[in-house]
Amino acid sequence: LLRGEQGEFAHQYVVLMEVQAVASLKTFLDSSEQAGLSVQYCNGAEPAGKADVFAQVSLKANDLQATADALVSLKTPVGKGQSPYEPHLAIGSHSIAKEDKIRLAFMGHVLGIGHRHPPHTGVIINAAGDAQRIKLAKLMAYLGPVIDTLKAWKDAPATVPPPILLNEHCPICPFKKKCLEQAEKVESLTLLDRMTPKVMRKYHKKGIFTITQLSYLFKPRRQRKKRKDRPAGFNLELQALALRTGKIYLHQTPAI
């Protein structure tokens, strides 16, 4: 994205989550107005004036920018060095993922730079309308190296894309087709099921970089009589052999 490349259209699941997130935010704002709180809709602009709740706020600080779904004024007296506003994030799912917490922490980080005092907590509102308060201290400490890396990439864009590592996020990634084609072209080990970065680095240290190379490591072992009833474990070498030969292998003869 930093290099200006465009992927495919957004996955339907991503679009659905965005629609449900908008509905969750609307429900929260309506309930705030019914509770007697003053709500000001910024519509992507910076907040101006006074209000209990600022909706769809644009936060800018240095070269960072974030959009907070809502900034809620803290009624209780805030301590020294604490922001008077608490960021709120509306999501379209019922469960809170790690990515949602990181997004909330980034809002708090940009808000803290702009107001000189970072918020100690933030709130995530799920699709059911339930609000959960999240502590941001540890998450903001995690954000530092990530932001530094992104700034370095922005100042000096890489000439080649990062190494391909297929994972559970790939189905909703706009670059999934491009990565999959490249991985199949080079027979990357990441095409194998249950292949983790740690295991892949172990094979790379041994000079094994492709599925074909890994397939020659498989050696069937004679099973002991005591272990015949024990189910065989998953074997990456056997999976690579099956992909290379196009055959289905059985660990043991099935009992009729």
C-alpha positions in Angstrom: 0.0 0.0 0.0 2.9 2.4 0.7 4.3 1.7 -2.7 1.0 2.7 -4.3 0.0 -0.8 -5.3 -3.7 -1.7 -5.5 -5.2 -5.0 -4.6 -8.5 -6.6 -5.4 -11.9 -5.4 -4.1 -12.6 -5.7 -0.4 -13.8 -9.1 0.8 -17.6 -9.4 1.5 -16.8 -10.2 5.1 -14.9 -6.9 5.5 -17.7 -5.0 3.9 -20.2 -6.7 6.2 -18.1 -5.8 9.3 -17.9 -2.2 8.3 -21.7 -2.0 7.8 -22.3 -3.6 11.2 -19.7 -1.2 12.8 -21.6 1.8 11.5 -24.8 0.4 13.0 -23.1 -0.2 16.3 -21.9 3.4 16.4 -25.3 4.7 15.5 -26.9 2.7 18.3 -24.3 4.0 20.8 -24.8 7.7 19.7 -28.6 7.4 19.9 -28.4 5.9 23.4 -26.0 8.7 24.4 -28.5 11.4 23.2 -31.4 9.6 25.0 -29.3 9.7 28.2 -29.1 13.5 27.9 -25.6 13.8 26.6 -24.8 16.4 24.0 -23.5 14.8 20.8 -21.6 16.7 18.1 -21.1 15.0 14.7 -17.7 16.0 13.2 -18.0 13.9 10.0 -14.2 13.4 9.7 -13.2 16.9 10.9 -11.5 18.0 14.0 -13.7 18.7 17.1 -14.8 22.3 17.7 -16.7 23.8 20.6 -17.9 21.8 23.6 -19.9 18.6 23.8 -20.1 15.5 25.8 -19.6 13.2 22.8 -17.7 14.0 19.6 -18.6 11.5 16.8 -16.4 10.6 13.8 -13.5 12.7 14.9 -10.4 13.2 12.8 -7.2 13.1 14.9 -3.9 14.5 13.5 -0.5 14.7 15.2 2.7 15.3 13.3 2.6 12.8 10.4 0.0 10.5 12.1 -3.7 10.5 11.5 -6.5 8.4 12.9 -10.3 8.6 12.9 -12.0 8.0 16.2 -15.6 6.8 16.1 -16.3 8.8 19.2 -14.5 10.8 21.9 -16.4 10.8 25.2 -15.7 13.4 27.8 -14.9 12.0 31.2 -17.3 13.3 33.8 -15.1 12.3 36.7 -12.2 14.6 37.6 -9.1 13.4 35.6 -5.8 13.1 37.2 -2.6 15.0 36.3 -1.3 13.9 32.9 -4.5 12.2 31.8 -6.6 13.1 28.7 -10.1 14.5 29.5 -11.5 12.4 26.6 -11.8 8.7 26.2 -11.6 7.2 22.6 -14.4 4.8 21.6 -14.2 2.3 18.7 -17.3 0.5 17.2 -16.7 -2.9 15.7 -19.0 -5.1 13.6 -18.3 -8.4 15.4 -19.5 -9.7 18.7 -16.0 -10.7 19.9 -13.0 -8.3 20.3 -9.9 -9.2 18.4 -6.3 -8.1 19.0 -6.4 -5.9 15.9 -9.4 -4.0 17.4 -7.4 -3.3 20.5 -4.4 -2.1 18.4 -6.7 0.2 16.5 -8.1 1.6 19.7 -4.6 2.1 21.1 -3.5 3.9 17.9 -6.4 6.3 18.4 -5.3 6.9 22.0 -1.7 7.4 20.8 -2.6 10.1 18.3 -5.0 11.7 20.8 -2.3 11.8 23.4 0.2 13.5 21.1 -2.4 16.2 20.2 -3.6 16.9 23.7 -0.2 16.2 25.4 -1.8 13.7 27.7 -2.5 10.1 26.5 -5.7 8.5 27.7 -5.3 5.6 30.2 -8.3 3.7 28.9 -10.5 3.3 25.8 -13.8 1.6 25.0 -14.7 -0.9 22.3 -18.4 -1.3 21.4 -19.3 -4.6 19.7 -22.2 -5.5 17.4 -24.5 -6.3 20.4 -24.0 -2.9 21.8 -21.9 -4.1 24.8 -19.1 -1.8 25.8 -15.8 -3.1 27.1 -13.1 -0.8 28.7 -9.6 -1.5 27.6 -6.4 -0.4 29.3 -4.1 1.2 26.8 -0.7 1.4 28.6 0.7 -2.0 27.4 -0.8 -1.6 23.9 0.8 1.8 23.5 4.1 0.4 24.4 3.6 -2.2 21.7 2.8 0.5 19.1 6.2 2.2 19.3 8.2 -0.2 17.2 5.4 -0.7 14.8 5.0 3.1 14.1 8.8 3.4 13.8 8.9 0.6 11.2 6.1 2.2 9.2 7.8 5.6 9.3 11.0 4.0 8.0 9.1 2.3 5.1 7.4 5.6 4.3 10.7 7.5 4.1 12.5 4.7 2.1 10.0 2.4 0.4 11.3 -1.1 -0.2 12.2 -2.0 -3.7 10.8 -5.6 -3.2 7.7 -6.7 -1.4 8.1 -8.4 2.0 8.6 -12.2 2.2 5.4 -14.2 1.6 3.9 -15.8 4.7 0.4 -17.2 4.1 -1.7 -17.2 7.3 -5.4 -17.0 8.5 -5.6 -13.4 7.4 -5.0 -14.1 3.8 -8.7 -14.8 2.8 -9.7 -11.2 3.4 -6.4 -9.6 2.2 -6.7 -7.6 -1.1 -3.3 -9.0 -2.2 -4.1 -12.7 -1.6 -4.2 -13.7 -5.2 -0.9 -12.1 -6.0 0.8 -13.6 -3.0 -0.6 -17.1 -3.7 0.6 -17.0 -7.3 4.1 -16.0 -6.2 4.2 -18.7 -3.5 3.1 -21.4 -6.0 5.7 -20.1 -8.5 8.6 -20.5 -6.1 7.1 -23.6 -4.2 7.2 -21.7 -0.9 7.1 -23.7 2.3 4.4 -21.4 3.5 1.9 -23.2 1.2 2.0 -26.2 3.6 -0.7 -26.5 6.3 0.5 -25.8 9.9 3.7 -24.3 8.6 4.7 -21.6 11.2 7.4 -18.9 10.8 9.5 -20.7 13.5 9.4 -24.1 11.7 10.1 -22.4 8.3 13.2 -20.7 9.7 14.4 -24.1 11.0 14.1 -25.6 7.5 15.8 -22.5 6.0 18.8 -23.0 8.2 19.1 -26.5 6.8 19.0 -25.2 3.3 15.5 -26.3 2.5 13.5 -23.5 0.8 10.9 -25.3 -1.5 8.3 -28.0 -1.1 10.2 -30.3 -3.5 13.3 -30.2 -1.4 11.3 -30.9 1.8 9.5 -33.8 0.2 12.8 -35.8 0.0 13.2 -35.7 3.7 10.3 -38.0 4.4 11.3 -41.5 5.6 8.6 -43.9 6.6 9.5 -45.6 9.9 8.5 -49.0 11.1 5.9 -48.8 13.8 6.2 -50.8 17.0 3.5 -53.3 17.9 2.6 -51.3 21.0 2.1 -48.1 19.1 0.0 -49.4 16.3 -3.2 -48.2 17.9 -1.8 -44.8 18.5 -2.8 -42.2 15.9 0.0 -40.9 13.7 0.9 -37.3 14.1 0.9 -34.6 11.4 4.0 -34.7 9.2 5.1 -31.7 7.1 7.5 -33.9 5.1 4.7 -36.3 4.1 2.5 -33.5 3.1 5.2 -32.1 0.9 5.7 -35.5 -0.7 1.9 -35.8 -1.4 2.0 -32.4 -3.1 5.0 -33.3 -5.2 3.7 -36.7 -6.4 0.0 -35.8 -6.5 -0.9 -38.9 -4.5 -2.8 -39.6 -1.2 -0.8 -41.4 1.5 -2.1 -43.3 4.4 -0.2 -43.7 7.7 -1.6 -47.2 8.2 -4.0 -49.6 6.5 -7.5 -48.8 7.6 -9.3 -51.5 9.5 -12.4 -52.9 7.9 
